[in-house]
Amino acid sequence: MFLSYTEDASETDLAKHEEEDFVEMKEQMYQDKLASLKRQLQQLQEGTLQEYQKRMKKLDQQYKERIRNAELFLQLETDQVEKNYVKEKKAAAKEFEDKKIELKENLIAELEEKKKMIENEKLTMELTGDSMEVKPIMTRKLRRRPNDPVPIPDKRRKPAPAQLNYLLTDEQIMEDLRTLNKLKSPKRPASPSSPEHLPATPAESPAQRFEARIEDGKLYYDKRWYHKSQAIYLESKENTKISCVISSVGANEIWVRKTSDSTKMRIYLGQLQRGVFVIRRRSAT
């Protein structure tokens, strides 16, 4: 029995000893791991940890790759912007030259048109016998008596600037000019036996003539009266019919305004009497 008890005590001590060795081994492993972690932390703070250096190298490569791609993109965009700039600069220069040529041509055409209008106006003045110079009207000024009131100056509206449109062809103008030249040519003295001394017989004129005159700011034409702002139709020898409005009535002419483009033209009494232009009434719209 004593022997059995001794064996049991030995086994208990052995188990207890092994347990103490196991705990001591676990403590040693814990201390080793803790020391390793502290050592790695120290290396990380110093920047000498191998894993840290490996990952830093990879991050550095990614950074350099992105920088290189950004520089390439910047260069590409810069080249494209430079090309667009050169292209726009050339286009602007070309447009400037084209506009300059167009402006010059328009001014030349405008001056040529004004020159033609002046020449036509001069020819019209020669045909109608009118003068562009305004002759002053001679009036007698009476001496004012002491008790007479001070005369009030007559404020009249200035005439509108002349704006001419011509509906006659060159052939009609030349025909009228030849007719006027014949009328203005001096006549030879006739002998008593010549037909000029015989009693004149009424003869019909080669062209139809109309009665036209101006009285009190109104036009009497073809047995009708016409006044300012009246709507009319203006017909010419070419069978053209224009819708107009009488804008003003002068001493020897009237001004009419086209309803289509609001341009004005002057019609002389002589042209109405010869039938160069014919006036018809129309209803105002």
Disulfide bonds with the S-S distance in Angstrom:
none
